[in-house]
Every structure is written in structure tokens, then in C-alpha cells.
Amino acid sequence: MSWESIIGHKLQVGILQKAISSGRLAHAYLFAGPEGAGKESVAFELAKVLNCETPPDEPGTGSCGTCESCLEIDAFMHPDIEYVFPVESVLLDKSDPAKTENKRITDAKERYASLIEQKKENPFFAPSMDRSMGILTEQVTALQQKASFMPRNKKKVFILSQPEKLHQSAANKLLKLLEEPPGHVLFILVSSRPESILPTIRSRCQILKFSRIKPSDLEHWLNTSHAELRDEMKHFIIHFSRGNLRIAADMANSSAEGSPDTFESMAARDRAIDFLRILLSPGRLPETIAGIEELSKNLGKQEIISFLSALLLFFQDIKHRQIDPERTSFNNPDLRDAIERFVRNFTDPDFYEISTVTEEAIRAIHRNVNPLLSLAAYSIRLKHLLGRS
């Protein structure tokens, strides 16, 4: 990877390039912005640039991507680059590994290794172990110990993913590190919820704000990195992902053959539309309740978010069609007949409020609110807003 391969964020990259060239790089950064904006890919490229052994001659290009240091960073094996994210406490257990009960440790290590592999395949993926209690004190203690040693190359870089999940004691230890930072260590905190980070930690970081990826940047990336995809598939990815690179990369990778029939996200979209039909049909309350229970039981967090995002895009198409009856460009061009029927049957819904409650439901799922309660409350509000309560 090099700076040129970063998707969007030209302003942020420019700020970092200028700081490097002028020797005025901060000792700690907080990369703040929406989930899936590609913040961590920028953090890793910065780590590679600072430790690249054979940097390109052209200034501002970034890392070479081929030297030993760059390859080690790509493999998550560089001794000077620490990547910290919420893990299970069992991984930090110092008990005798010969004990039989430590099969738990082996299983946890396998889950951890699986997350790292997912990160390698999709650099926009932010890992977090399901049974984690957050970023733990032991993890930050390990950083304190490693910060006391000089780097093998040029700079130690500690990348903390989701620092809003720092355990209280871990946050206090990190604060001490940031108060007296070693000159050879760069801290990069990467968060989609910066307001939840301890204010004293935020105040010791230079904040670099990231925005959701623009459709034009997503289109350029798909055209260069996934040229094999059909144009209608690229169009669907651009709109369905809503600027989330993690979702876009997963969608593009899972549809290498470009077949909509086998496309999981399109299947999620169709599931969402079918649920909407049942919800709004008279006399189908038992089916609606059963559908909500099935969704909350069988779908994972990201699948529920994709389900709600699909509804958001469908409502957007309906609103555009109402405003401009001659409109031919839609997020879901294959659902034009369904869009037309909805426009005829629901003449004046409050789409601003509908979008608001859908976004609220997505945020609730992001915050790990009970999915059954979230979907039930959302369904009731949606039916009321569409006049079918």
C-alpha cells in the first residue's frame, strides 16, 4: 500500500505528509470518523511510511510496500508495530498452559487468529472479540513495557482500535503514557465514537477527523481494484455500502464473479423488502412478530445493520420517485415496480422522520442494544409513520 492507494481522505493524507516532511509529527493522534471510513488503513500506511527501509524517491508517495519492514507490517509481525483491539481476558491468562482447562486459551487464540486473518483480507475491518470486556489493563501494561525499548527500525507505532472501549484502569495507564510519551513512540487511536473516549486522553491527542467515503471515490476504487465487476453490481455496492469501506470491500470480494443471484447483500435487501410487505399488510401481525423474532435470532449484528440500511435506500428511492416522476436512476433499479407500487399506495409519508428512525435503529444495533427490542420498536414506529398502525 502507498498513499496513492488510500481511498479518499486527500486532506487528511496531506496533513500527515506535511507533518512528516516538516518533522512536526504529533506524538499522538486520534483518527475520528464514521465506522468503515478507512481510518485504520491510513494509520497502518503511516506506520509503514515511518519505518519503510526503501522509500520511493518521489516525495509524498508513501511506503514501498515491498521491503522487509512493509511486509512484516502487512503480516502483523513487525516488532515495532503494536495493534491493540478489544480481546478476551482469557488470552492474557498467565496460568500454567499445561492445565487441561487451558483449552479455553487455545480456543480463544484461534478466534483471535481468525480476526487477524479477516483484517488481512479486509483492511477496513475493525476486529473485536465477542466475549471481550474491552481493551484491558494488561494490554496497556504490555504497551508500557514495549515503549521502554528503542525501535528496531525508526519508530514504534502503537495503533489502538476502538479506544472508546478502554477499561477504566487501562485508560488511566494509557493516560500516563500519553502524559510522558517516549520520543520514539507514535500513538494512533482510531475511533468511530470519539465522544466516548476519556476527555483527558482526547486532549493529549491531535484529532484528525475523517468523513464517510464519497460515492465518486468508491466508484474510482471499484473501477481500479474490482474492474471485473459488472457496472450494475458496482452501482449497487456504492449505494448499499453508504460510504462504509468495510461493507463495500466485503461485498466486492464476495461477488468476484459479479453474479447478483449469489450476492449476499442483495439477498439481505430482498429479505428487508419482503419484511416490509408483511409489516404493512393488514391482518399479518403474527407473521410480523415471527419475522422480528427470526431476524433477531438468526442474523448477526452486521447483517441486521445491512437489513436496515437496505430499507433506508429503498425509502430513498421512493422519495426520489415522488419528487421526480420521470426519474430513472435508483439505488435499486431492479425494484422499480415495487417502488412504483409504494408511491401509489403511500402518497404522503414523512420520509425525513422515517429516515431518522431507521438511522436511530442502526445506531442502536451498533451500540449492541438488544436486537429483538430494537427491531420491534422500529417496526412499530415505521408502521405508524406509514399510516398503517
N, C-alpha and C positions, 0 to 999 in steps of 0.2 A: 504494500500500500504506500502511497505518497499523498502529499496534499492534494494533488490533482484528482485522486480517486475518492476524496471526501465528497459526499453528496450534499450540495448546498453549502450553507454556512460560510460564504466567502468573507463576510465581515469578521466573523469570529476567527477564522483561519488567518486573516490578515493581521488581526490584533496580536495573535500568538507569534506569527512570523516576525513582526516588528519588534516584539519584546525579546525574541531570541537574538535577532541581528544587533540590537542595541545593548544586549547584556542586561536588560531590565526585567527579566522574567520574575514574576512573583514567587514567593516560597510556597504559596498555597492558593489553589483555585477552587471555586465552586462552579461547576458546569450545571446550570439550572435550565430546565425546559421540559416540554411535554415528553411523555414516555414514547420511545421509538424514534426520537428526533436524530439519533446518531451521535449523541454526546460522547458515549464511551469510545466510539471509533476515532473521534478526534483526540481523546485522551491517550489512546494507545499509539496513535500516529505521533503525538507529541513525545511520548516516551521513546519511540523509535528514532525520531529526529535527534533527540538529545544524546543517544547512545550509538548512533549509526557509525560503523567503522569505515565505510567508504561512501561518504555522502556525495551526491551528484555535483558536478562542477557548477551547474546553473543555480544561482541563489534562489531560495524560496521553493525549490522543487519538493523538498521533503526528504524522506529516507530512501535508501537504495532498494530496500526490500529483499536483498539477496545476501548480505553479509551474515556472518555468524550471529551477531547481536540481533539483527532484524528477524532472522529465522527463529531464534530462541524466544523472542517476544511473541511471535505468531503461535509458537507451540506452548506458550505459557510455562516456559522453562528457564527464563532469564533470571539469574541470581539477584539482579538489582531491581527487578520489576515485581512489585507485590500487588496482586489483585485480590481485594477483600470484598466479600459479599456475605449476606446472612446465611449461616450454616448451622447444622445441628450440633448441639453441645457434645454429643457422643464422640464426634470427631476429635474433640480436644481432650478426651479422657486419657489420663496418663497411667491408667491401671495396667496390670500385667497382661500383655497381649496373649499370653498362653492360656488365660482363663477361658472356659467354654462360653461364658456369657458374652465374650467379645465378638461373637458372630454379629452382634449389633453394630460394632465398629466396622467390620468388613462390609456389611450391607450398606452402611452409611457412606463409606468410601466409594462404593460402586455408584451410589446415587450422585455423589459429588463429581466423580469422573464423568458420568453421563451428562451432567450440566456443563462441564467444561467442553465436552465434545460438541454439544449444541452451540456453545459460544463460538467455537472454532468455525462451525458451519455457517452460523449466522452472527456476525459481529455486532448486530443491533439488538441481540437478545440479552436481557439483564437477568442473570440467574439468581435464584433464591430457593433454598431448600424448604420443602413444605412443612417440615417439623421444626423449623428454626424458630428461636426466640429473638432473633435479630442479630446484629453484629455484636459479638460477645467480648467481654473484658479480655479474655485470653488472646483473642485475635489482635487487639490493640497492644497488649503487652508484648506479643511477638514482634509487632512493628517497632516498638520502643527498643527492643534488643537489636533488631536488624539495623535500625537507624544509627546505632553506635559504631558500626563498621563502615569503612570507606568503600565506595563502589569499585567494582572490577573495571568498569568502563569509565564513564564520565559522570553519570548522575543516577542516584537511586530515585525511582519514581513509585510512589505508593498511590494506587488508584482504589478509592473506596466507592463501591457501587451501593446505592440506596442508603446513604449515611443517615437518613431520617429514621432508620431502623436501629441506630446505635443504642445498645443497652445503656442505662444511665451511668453506670460505673465506667463503661467503655468510652462514653462521650467525655467524661471527666479526664480520663487518661489521654485521650486524643487532644483535648484542650491543652493539657500540659505540654504535649509535643509541639503543638502549633504556637504556643507562647514563646518557646525557646527552640525554634526549628534548626536542626543541623543544616549547614550551608550546602551540603552535598545531597540533600533530600528535597524532592518536589512532591507536594501533596496535591492530588486532584480528587475532589469529592464530586460525585456525579449523582444528581438527584432530580426527580420529577416532582418532588414535594419539598422544596427548599424551606417553605414556611414552617415545616415540622422539625427542622434542624435546630439544635440549641443555638440561641441568638449569639452567645459568646463565641461559638465556633464559626458561625456565619461571618461575624465581624472580623475574624482573622484571616478570611479568605478574600481574594479578589473574585468578584462574581462575574461570570461570563454567561449571558443569557442566550439561550437557543430557542428558535421558533420551530413550529411544525414545518415539515418539508413541503415546499411548493409543488403543485402538480407539474409545472414545467421541469423542475429538477428531477422529479420522479420519472417523468417521460424520457428525459435525456438518459438517465441511468438505465432504464429498461431497454432503450434502443441500443445502448452500447454494451451492456452486460448480459442482456437476455434478448438478443436480436431474433432468436428462433421463435419467440412467441408471436402469435397472431395479433394483429392490431386490436381486435375486439377484446382479446384477453388482457392486453396491456391497459386498455381503456378501463376495463373492469377493475384491475389491480389498483390503478391510480385512484379511482373514486372510492373503492371499498376500503382501502387501507387508511384513507383520510389523513395522509401525511405521516403515518406510522411506518418507519422503515422496517421494523421487525416483522410486522404483518406483511408488508409488501415483499420482503425477501422470502419469507416462508411461502407465500402464495406463488411467487415466481419459480422458486425451486421445486415446489410440489407439482407444478404444471409444465415441466420441461417440454413435454410433447404437445402442449397447447390445446389439450382436449377439454372443453368445458364439461363434458359428461363425467369426467373423473375428478373434477375440480372441487375440493372440499369446501372452499369458501363459498362457491356458488351454490353448493348443496345447503350450506348454512343459510344463505339468502332465501332459498326456496322454502326451507323449513320455517323461516320467520314469516314469510308471506302466507303460508298455509295456516300458521297460528293466528295471524291477524284476521283471516277469513272466519275462522272458528269463533274468535273473540267477538266479532261484530255481527255474527249471525244470531237471530232470535232463537231462544229455546235450546241453546247449546252450552249452558252454564256448566253441566257436569263434564263435558268434553274440555272446556276451558280449564277447569280446575285440574283435571287429569293431565292436561298438556303442561300446565305450570309445574306440577309435581314431577313430571317426566323430565322436563328441561333442567330443573334444579338438581335432580338426582343423577342424570346421565351426562350432562355437559360440564366440562371444566370451566374454570374462570375465564380463560381467553375465548373459549367457544361461546360463552354467554355474551361476552362483550362483542364478539363478531355478530351474533344474533341481533343484538340491539343496534349495532352500527348499520346492519343491513336494513332494518326498519327506518332508521334515520335517513338513509339515502333514498329509500322508496318514498318517504313523505316529501323529501326534497324534490323528487321528480314530479310528484303530484302538484306541489305548489308551483313549480315552473310551468307545468302544463296549464294550470288555471290562469296564471298571469299572461302566458303567451300561447293561445290555442294552436298557433302554427309551428310551435317549437318541435324540432325533430331530434335534438341532441339530448340524451338522457343518461343518467348513471346506469340505468338498467334498460338498455334498448330492446332487449328480448321480452320485456314485460310491458310493452306499450299497450296491449289490450287491457291488461289489469289496471294500468294507470288510467286509461280512458274510463273504465267502469267505475273506478273510485271517484274520479272527477264528477261523473254523472250522479252518483249516489250520495256523495258528501259535498254539498255545494259551498259551504262556508265554514269549514273548521278553522280553529285558531292554530295555525301551524307554528307560530312562534312559541306558544305555550307547549304544543306537542313536542317540538324540538327541545325545549327546556327540560321537560320531564324525562325525555329519553336520555339526554346528556346527564341528568341527575342520576338516573338508574345506572348508567355506565360508570359514573364516578363511584357510586355505592359499591358496585361489584369490584372495582379497582381497590376499594378500601376494605375488601373482604367482609362486607355486610352479608348476612345470611341470604343466599341466592333465592330461596323459596319466598322469604318475606319480601325481598326486593322486587322480584318478578310479579308477585301477587299485588303489591301496592301499585306497581307501574301499570299493570293490566287494568286495574280499577280506574285509575286516573285517565288512562288512554281512552277507555270506553266512554267515560264521562265527557271527555273533551270532544269526542267524535259524535256525541249526541245519541249514544246507544245504551246509556245507563238505565 
